[in-house]
Each structure stands twice: as structure tokens, then as C-alpha cells.
Amino acid sequence: MSDYQFYEVVKQPPVAWVYLNRPDKKNAMNPPAWKESIPIFEDLDQDKEIRAVVISGRGPCFSAGIDLIGMSGEMPELMESGQTGGVKWDLLKKIYAMQEAITCIERCRKPVIAAIHGHCIGAGLDMSTACDIRICTSDAIFCLKEAAVGFVADVGVLQRIPQIVGQGYARELAYTAKQFDAEKARQMLLVNEVFDDYKTLMEGAETLAGQIAENPPIAVQASKDVLNYGVGRTVDEGLKYVASISASIVPSKDLMEAIAAFSEKRKPVFTGE
């Protein structure tokens, strides 16, 4: 377990659990939330014992979104009366940094599951769309909130959610900023599965992470890499890329182990080599 101000990280190889851990504020994302995610996911990316990651929230919900008051001191440019080019230039760099705090989840080679309960609002939804898979409880409430408070969502959700739910739903959610429930989220394929309560949600997340972790990590991580690369590219571009990846990882010790285990009628033990 590592000490962070906003997150709690629990490693239980082969799975790591990353908790948004500001329950008294409904896990509203304050400055540490935007700074700590980067080293956390860099570490998980490099840790060979970790093969899957689950993100969840402590307390009543996944996240109520960005902590606007808490972030105001970090971004004084928003309230600057003289909106000169220099002020805008400084703000741009800070937006880039916040984007990186979400993109680092997508970039992590290990598959990441978002286990969502309660509210998943604004920045919480942004974070969940950077994950590979989303599951939730029946009481989950989602909202692409930014337009309702005068912002354009600028840290990745508008780029990622159309890839998940399609342009029609994505535009509806972005323009109306309306809340929607777990059943609607499942209908539009934002979440893969809905669980009755938090306990069964976390059990489901553990089962899913375990199923991922049982497979050869090189193959799983290469699959994530290829899927990420394919977003926004043609099938032909994707085929050329996956050919290069496949040629790079085959053969592996894990492939030999899979063949041996099959012939010996036993469960394979993969090492990621």
C-alpha cells in the first residue's frame, strides 16, 4: 500500500486496487487527484506482478466530479480579468497537464476496470472512459456535467465516449448534461454489467480482473496496445500495426507454456516472458 493524499493504492498481485479516497467530499477531484494519478499508473505499468487494475471510490460514490473551489487556487487564470495571450498560454499548459492525469490510465499497459457506484459525474465520468472496461451498481448515476457549468469537457471524455457509446448518445449527453442511470448506461454500452450493490460490484470486479490476469500478460497488454492504436485509424493501418506487434511478441515462453499445458492436460502458468 502506498500513501497518497487523494488515492489509496492496494497491490494484491496479480491485481492492483486504486481507490479514489476522499469520501467526505464524495471523491471530488482536488489538486492531488490530478497530480498523483500519473506516478500511480506509471508504477502499475512497470510492476510485472500486476496484470490488471481496478479503480473504485471509497465512501458513497465513485466521484462527484472536479472540486471547482479546491482547484481555483491552481488555476487563477480562469478568474483573471485581463485575458491576455500570456494568461491563455499558461492556462493551456495546465489543461494539458490535467489531460495527462486522465490519459495516463489509458496509456497504462495493464487493463483497467472502473467499478462505479453512486455518482459518477463530470471528471469522474472522464476518468471512467479512460478505463478499458466499466461496470457499476444499480444505483449508479452518471452525468457528462461540464456544459451545465459553462465548461467544455476538455480532459478526454468528448474524445473517448463516442468510441464507447456512439456519436448520437455522446452528443445527447454532452449537450443536455442530464443525469442517467445504470440501466441507461448499460443500454448505451457505457457499462458492461450492472450489479445489485457495492459488495457484488467489487466481487464482480475481482472476478473479471482475475480472468484477465490468468492470461499471458504479454498477449493481453499487446491487445490493449493494438486496440488503443486502432482508434481513429483505418482497418488497413490497424492491420499493419498488429502485424508488427505480433511479429515482435511471438514466440514467447508463455506461448510454449500454453502448448505444453494443453498437451499435458494441465492449467498453464504464465510468467510474462
ROKELUM-352224 format. One line per 2 residues: number of its first residue (from 0); their letters; for each residue x, y, z of C-alpha. Coordinates in steps of 0.25 Angstrom, whole numbers, m for minus. Example, Ala and Ser with C-alpha at 12.3 -4.5 7.8 and 13.67 -1.06 7.14 Angstrom:
<nodes>
0 = AS = 49,m18,31; 55,m4,29
</nodes>
This chain:
<nodes>
0 = MS = 0,0,0; 5,14,m4
2 = DY = 2,27,3; m5,38,m6
4 = QF = m13,50,m2; m25,46,m11
6 = YE = m23,32,m15; m21,19,m8
8 = VV = m13,8,m15; m14,m6,m11
10 = KQ = m6,m16,m18; m11,m31,m17
12 = PP = m3,m37,m28; m7,m40,m39
14 = VA = m18,m29,m37; m16,m15,m32
16 = WV = m27,m7,m26; m27,9,m28
18 = YL = m38,15,m19; m42,30,m20
20 = NR = m41,33,m5; m47,46,m1
22 = PD = m61,40,3; m65,52,12
24 = KK = m65,61,m1; m71,50,m10
26 = NA = m57,48,m16; m58,61,m23
28 = MN = m45,63,m30; m36,73,m24
30 = PP = m21,77,m28; m15,64,m22
32 = AW = m25,56,m31; m19,62,m43
34 = KE = m5,60,m40; m4,47,m33
36 = SI = m10,38,m44; 2,40,m53
38 = PI = 12,33,m44; 2,23,m39
40 = FE = m1,18,m53; 14,19,m57
42 = DL = 17,10,m45; 6,0,m48
44 = DQ = 10,0,m63; 24,m4,m59
46 = DK = 21,m14,m48; 22,m28,m54
48 = EI = 14,m34,m43; 2,m26,m46
50 = RA = m7,m31,m58; m20,m24,m56
52 = VV = m24,m11,m49; m38,m8,m43
54 = IS = m42,7,m40; m53,10,m30
56 = GR = m57,20,m20; m57,20,m5
58 = GP = m70,25,2; m83,28,m4
60 = CF = m79,29,m19; m69,28,m30
62 = SA = m67,43,m31; m75,55,m31
64 = GI = m66,62,m41; m56,73,m41
66 = DL = m54,81,m28; m56,94,m34
68 = IG = m53,102,m21; m41,93,m18
70 = MS = m36,95,m32; m38,110,m33
72 = GE = m25,113,m26; m18,104,m36
74 = MP = m24,112,m48; m25,126,m45
76 = EL = m24,129,m60; m39,125,m60
78 = ME = m43,138,m52; m32,147,m58
80 = SG = m39,160,m62; m29,163,m73
82 = QT = m30,151,m82; m17,153,m90
84 = GG = m9,144,m98; 1,141,m87
86 = VK = m11,137,m78; m17,128,m88
88 = WD = m3,121,m91; m2,118,m76
90 = LL = m16,112,m75; m13,104,m88
92 = KK = m1,97,m81; m10,94,m69
94 = IY = m21,88,m77; m10,79,m84
96 = AM = m6,74,m70; m20,71,m66
98 = QE = m22,63,m79; m9,55,m76
100 = AI = m15,52,m62; m26,44,m69
102 = TC = m19,39,m81; m8,32,m72
104 = IE = m19,22,m69; m22,19,m84
106 = RC = m7,18,m86; m4,8,m75
108 = RK = m1,m5,m82; m9,m13,m71
110 = PV = m24,m14,m74; m32,m4,m64
112 = IA = m46,m7,m59; m55,4,m54
114 = AI = m64,m1,m43; m74,10,m41
116 = HG = m85,12,m30; m93,24,m27
118 = HC = m90,37,m34; m80,37,m46
120 = IG = m81,52,m50; m72,61,m59
122 = AG = m58,58,m57; m62,44,m51
124 = LD = m68,40,m64; m56,46,m71
126 = MS = m47,36,m63; m56,24,m65
128 = TA = m56,26,m80; m41,25,m80
130 = CD = m42,11,m74; m43,m1,m82
132 = IR = m56,m7,m76; m67,m1,m67
134 = IC = m76,m8,m58; m86,m2,m48
136 = TS = m96,m3,m37; m111,m2,m40
138 = DA = m111,11,m32; m100,18,m41
140 = IF = m103,31,m46; m95,37,m58
142 = CL = m94,51,m64; m86,58,m74
144 = KE = m87,71,m66; m78,81,m72
146 = AA = m87,88,m81; m97,91,m69
148 = VG = m86,99,m62; m81,107,m74
150 = FV = m69,98,m78; m66,89,m90
152 = AD = m61,76,m85; m46,77,m88
154 = VG = m39,65,m82; m43,54,m91
156 = VL = m58,50,m89; m62,56,m102
158 = QR = m51,49,m110; m54,35,m103
160 = IP = m68,34,m100; m73,34,m115
162 = QI = m64,22,m117; m71,15,m106
164 = VG = m86,19,m108; m86,25,m122
166 = QG = m88,39,m127; m103,40,m124
168 = YA = m102,37,m110; m89,45,m108
170 = RE = m95,57,m113; m108,56,m106
172 = LA = m100,54,m92; m91,66,m95
174 = YT = m101,76,m100; m112,73,m89
176 = AK = m103,70,m77; m114,61,m72
178 = QF = m113,50,m62; m115,36,m66
180 = DA = m116,23,m58; m109,10,m58
182 = EK = m119,3,m68; m118,14,m78
184 = AR = m103,13,m77; m104,m2,m80
186 = QM = m113,1,m91; m103,10,m98
188 = LL = m92,1,m95; m85,10,m86
190 = VN = m84,m1,m75; m83,m16,m78
192 = EV = m90,m21,m66; m99,m16,m54
194 = FD = m98,m21,m40; m108,m21,m29
196 = DY = m99,m14,m19; m85,m10,m15
198 = KT = m81,m23,m10; m85,m31,m22
200 = LM = m79,m20,m31; m66,m22,m24
202 = EG = m67,m37,m25; m70,m36,m40
204 = AE = m58,m26,m42; m49,m36,m35
206 = TL = m54,m48,m43; m52,m40,m56
208 = AG = m39,m35,m52; m35,m50,m49
210 = QI = m40,m55,m62; m31,m44,m69
212 = AE = m19,m48,m60; m20,m62,m63
214 = NP = m16,m60,m78; m2,m58,m83
216 = PI = 1,m43,m79; 9,m40,m92
218 = AV = m3,m44,m101; m13,m36,m92
220 = QA = m4,m24,m92; m1,m25,m107
222 = SK = m16,m26,m109; m19,m13,m101
224 = DV = m8,m6,m109; m13,m10,m122
226 = LN = m28,m6,m118; m23,7,m114
228 = YG = m15,9,m127; m27,6,m135
230 = VG = m36,17,m130; m38,27,m141
232 = RT = m30,19,m151; m33,11,m163
234 = VD = m34,m4,m163; m22,m5,m172
236 = EG = m14,3,m163; m18,m5,m151
238 = LK = m15,m18,m158; m1,m13,m162
240 = YV = 1,m9,m147; m4,m22,m141
242 = AS = 5,m30,m151; 17,m23,m145
244 = IS = 13,m25,m131; 10,m40,m133
246 = AS = 23,m42,m140; 30,m35,m128
248 = IV = 24,m44,m117; 23,m57,m124
250 = PS = 29,m67,m120; 29,m65,m105
252 = KD = 31,m74,m93; 17,m72,m90
254 = LM = 13,m78,m103; 22,m90,m101
256 = EA = 15,m92,m87; 1,m91,m93
258 = IA = 5,m102,m103; 11,m111,m92
260 = AF = 0,m109,m83; m10,m113,m94
262 = SE = m2,m125,m97; m1,m129,m83
264 = KR = m15,m126,m79; m12,m116,m68
266 = KP = m14,m102,m65; m3,m93,m71
268 = VF = 5,m84,m62; 9,m71,m70
270 = TG = 21,m62,m66; 20,m51,m76
272 = E = 33,m56,m83
</nodes>
